[in-house]
Amino acid sequence: MSQPPPGVDPNTPNVARMYDYYLGGKDNFAADRAAAEQMTSLFPDVRAAALENRAFLARTVHCLAEAGIRQIVDIGSGLPTQGNVHEIAHRVAPDCKVVYVDYDPVVVAHGQALLSRGENVEVVMGDFRQPDDLLAKVSQEIDFDRPVAFLLFALLHFVHEADKPYEIVAQMRDLSAPGSYLALTHATPAIPDVSEAALEIYKKATAALALREYEEILPFFDGYELLDPGLVAPRDWRPDADTYLPDTHASVGFGGVGRKL
């Protein structure tokens, strides 16, 4: 990335661009790379964790499409990379509508390029912390009288209690039809010393971390039936040979998929 879109500060580390760097992408600035390298030196498994998260996303989308879901809303979608949600879903169901949502102008600007790759893809500017506005925009693209899947991958651990994340997830659940899905991943403070240092790094970025324990993540699925194997490390959710990754030294979070009761 050579020039930022108007209004974007390239000198402040950005969590989406840091994630892009972990995945081996090139849509990042020097400040993003420096902060990401700080995290890598602190926790060498962070790159593997990002790849595991991405692989879990791919398996989830494939599962949802095979289950008959034809509407997917990816909130906090991040920068486009290999194996985007619409690409995976359309291999199973070309008629599946995918709506990407992000509040980052860099993400939205890059996401617009996706529209030229096929139909049934939209990119919406929206902030999870402002659910009424976000859902109003999404409702222009999605029919909430039909089942929809909400994807919240690596998002909720950037949403603090003051922003009422549990209430927002419940609002999305209540709006959606029976048979809808929620899929998410969430980082956890698995290594106390590392977690404290990580908090300091992300405090200087565009979003500070809000790490939660397993028992605090599970209630996001209230009103949903968790699919097997439940809320587990992302690498352990229905792994297959095509998404095998080297062992990491520590889990950095949990992921799960639930179906609305």
C-alpha positions in Angstrom: 0.0 0.0 0.0 1.6 3.2 -1.1 -0.9 6.0 -0.4 -3.7 5.9 2.2 -7.3 6.9 1.4 -8.3 10.4 2.6 -8.6 10.6 6.4 -6.5 7.5 7.1 -3.5 8.0 9.4 -0.7 5.7 8.3 1.3 6.5 11.4 -1.2 4.8 13.8 -1.1 1.0 13.8 -4.3 -0.4 12.4 -5.7 -3.7 13.7 -7.0 -4.8 10.2 -3.7 -4.0 8.6 -1.7 -5.7 11.4 -3.8 -8.8 10.7 -3.1 -8.5 7.0 0.6 -8.4 7.8 0.2 -11.6 10.0 -1.4 -13.3 7.0 1.5 -12.3 4.7 -0.4 -9.5 3.0 1.0 -6.3 1.6 -1.8 -3.8 2.4 -0.1 -2.3 5.4 2.1 0.6 6.4 5.4 0.8 8.4 3.5 1.5 11.6 1.4 -1.6 11.2 4.4 -3.7 10.5 6.3 -2.4 13.4 3.4 -3.1 15.9 2.9 -6.5 14.3 6.6 -7.3 14.7 6.3 -6.3 18.4 3.5 -8.8 18.8 5.4 -11.5 16.9 8.5 -11.0 19.1 6.3 -11.2 22.2 4.2 -14.1 21.0 5.8 -16.0 18.0 2.6 -18.0 17.4 0.6 -14.9 16.5 1.1 -15.6 12.7 0.0 -19.2 13.1 -3.0 -18.1 15.1 -4.0 -15.7 12.4 -3.7 -18.5 9.8 -5.7 -20.8 12.0 -8.4 -18.2 12.4 -8.6 -17.8 8.6 -8.7 -21.5 8.0 -11.5 -21.9 10.5 -13.4 -19.1 8.7 -13.0 -21.0 5.4 -14.4 -24.3 7.0 -17.2 -22.4 8.6 -18.4 -20.7 5.4 -18.2 -24.0 3.5 -20.3 -25.6 6.2 -22.9 -22.8 6.2 -23.3 -22.9 2.4 -23.7 -26.7 2.4 -26.3 -26.3 5.2 -28.4 -24.1 2.8 -27.5 -20.6 4.1 -27.8 -18.2 1.2 -27.1 -14.9 3.1 -23.9 -14.2 5.0 -23.0 -11.0 6.8 -19.3 -10.7 7.7 -18.9 -7.9 10.3 -15.4 -6.6 10.9 -14.4 -8.3 7.6 -10.9 -6.9 7.4 -8.8 -6.4 4.3 -9.5 -8.7 1.3 -7.1 -11.7 1.2 -7.0 -15.2 -0.3 -10.0 -17.3 0.4 -12.5 -14.5 0.9 -16.0 -15.4 2.2 -17.8 -14.8 -1.0 -15.3 -16.9 -3.0 -15.7 -19.9 -0.6 -19.5 -19.6 -0.4 -19.9 -19.3 -4.2 -18.0 -22.5 -4.8 -20.9 -24.2 -3.1 -23.8 -21.8 -3.9 -23.2 -19.1 -6.5 -26.5 -17.5 -5.4 -25.3 -16.9 -1.8 -25.4 -13.2 -1.0 -22.4 -12.0 1.0 -22.3 -8.6 2.7 -19.0 -7.4 4.1 -19.1 -4.8 6.9 -16.3 -2.8 8.3 -15.8 0.7 9.8 -12.3 1.1 8.5 -12.1 3.3 5.3 -9.0 1.3 4.1 -10.9 -1.9 4.3 -14.0 -0.5 2.6 -11.9 1.1 -0.2 -10.1 -2.2 -0.9 -13.4 -4.2 -0.5 -15.0 -2.2 -3.4 -12.7 -4.1 -5.7 -14.5 -7.3 -4.8 -17.6 -6.1 -6.6 -16.0 -6.6 -10.0 -15.3 -10.3 -9.3 -18.9 -11.4 -9.3 -22.5 -10.8 -8.3 -24.0 -11.3 -4.9 -21.3 -9.3 -3.1 -21.7 -6.0 -1.3 -19.4 -3.9 0.9 -21.0 -1.7 3.6 -19.4 0.9 5.9 -20.7 0.2 9.4 -19.5 0.0 13.0 -20.5 -3.0 15.2 -20.7 -0.6 18.2 -23.5 1.3 16.4 -25.9 -1.7 15.7 -29.0 0.3 14.7 -27.2 2.1 11.9 -25.3 -1.1 10.9 -28.4 -3.3 10.7 -30.3 -0.6 8.9 -27.7 -0.6 6.2 -27.4 -4.4 6.1 -31.2 -4.7 5.8 -31.0 -3.0 2.5 -29.1 -6.0 1.2 -30.3 -8.9 3.4 -33.8 -10.3 3.9 -34.1 -10.9 7.7 -37.2 -13.0 7.2 -34.9 -15.7 5.8 -32.0 -17.4 7.6 -28.8 -15.4 7.7 -25.3 -16.1 9.1 -23.5 -13.5 11.0 -19.7 -13.9 11.1 -17.8 -12.1 13.9 -14.3 -13.4 13.4 -11.6 -11.7 15.5 -14.0 -8.8 16.2 -15.5 -9.1 19.7 -12.1 -9.0 21.5 -11.9 -5.4 20.3 -15.3 -4.5 21.8 -15.3 -3.4 25.4 -18.1 -3.9 28.0 -19.1 -0.2 27.8 -20.1 -0.8 24.1 -22.5 -3.6 25.3 -21.3 -6.5 23.0 -23.6 -9.1 24.5 -26.6 -6.9 23.9 -25.6 -6.2 20.3 -25.1 -9.9 19.5 -28.5 -10.6 21.1 -30.1 -7.8 19.0 -28.7 -9.4 15.8 -30.0 -12.8 17.0 -33.5 -11.4 17.7 -33.6 -9.7 14.2 -32.7 -12.9 12.4 -35.0 -15.7 11.4 -35.0 -19.2 13.0 -32.4 -21.3 11.4 -29.9 -18.4 11.3 -26.3 -18.8 12.4 -23.7 -17.0 14.5 -20.0 -17.9 14.0 -17.2 -16.2 15.9 -13.7 -16.3 17.2 -12.4 -14.5 20.3 -9.0 -14.1 21.8 -8.4 -15.0 25.4 -5.7 -14.1 28.0 -4.1 -17.5 27.8 -0.6 -16.3 28.8 -0.9 -13.6 31.5 2.5 -11.9 30.9 2.0 -11.9 27.1 -1.6 -10.7 27.4 -0.6 -7.7 29.4 2.1 -6.7 27.0 -0.3 -7.3 24.1 -2.8 -5.0 25.6 -0.2 -2.2 25.7 0.6 -2.7 22.0 -3.0 -2.6 20.9 -3.7 0.5 23.1 -1.6 2.4 20.7 -3.4 1.0 17.7 -6.9 1.8 16.3 -8.6 -0.6 18.7 -7.7 -1.8 22.2 -8.0 -5.4 23.1 -10.8 -6.7 25.4 -9.7 -10.3 26.1 -12.3 -12.7 27.6 -12.1 -16.1 29.2 -14.0 -19.1 27.9 -16.8 -18.6 30.4 -17.2 -15.0 29.2 -17.2 -16.0 25.5 -19.8 -18.7 25.7 -22.8 -16.4 26.5 -22.5 -14.8 23.1 -24.2 -18.0 21.9 -27.3 -17.6 24.2 -30.3 -18.5 22.0 -28.2 -20.6 19.7 -27.4 -24.3 19.6 -23.7 -24.8 19.3 -22.7 -27.2 16.5 -20.3 -29.9 17.3 -17.6 -29.8 18.6 -18.7 -26.7 20.5 -16.6 -23.7 21.5 -13.1 -24.9 20.9 -9.7 -23.7 19.7 -10.2 -22.7 16.0 -7.8 -25.4 14.8 -10.0 -28.0 16.5 -13.3 -27.1 14.8 -13.9 -29.8 12.3 -10.3 -29.9 11.0 -9.4 -31.4 7.7 -6.2 -32.3 5.9 -6.4 -29.3 3.5 -6.2 -26.9 6.4 -3.6 -28.6 8.5 -1.3 -26.1 10.3 1.9 -26.7 12.4 1.3 -27.1 16.2 1.4 -23.8 18.1 2.7 -23.6 21.7 -0.4 -22.0 23.2 -4.1 -21.4 22.3 -4.9 -17.7 21.8 -8.7 -18.1 21.8 -11.8 -20.0 21.0 -14.2 -20.3 18.1 -17.6 -21.7 17.5 -20.7 -21.9 15.3 -24.3 -21.8 16.6 -27.7 -22.2 15.0 -30.6 -20.1 16.2 -33.2 -22.2 18.0 
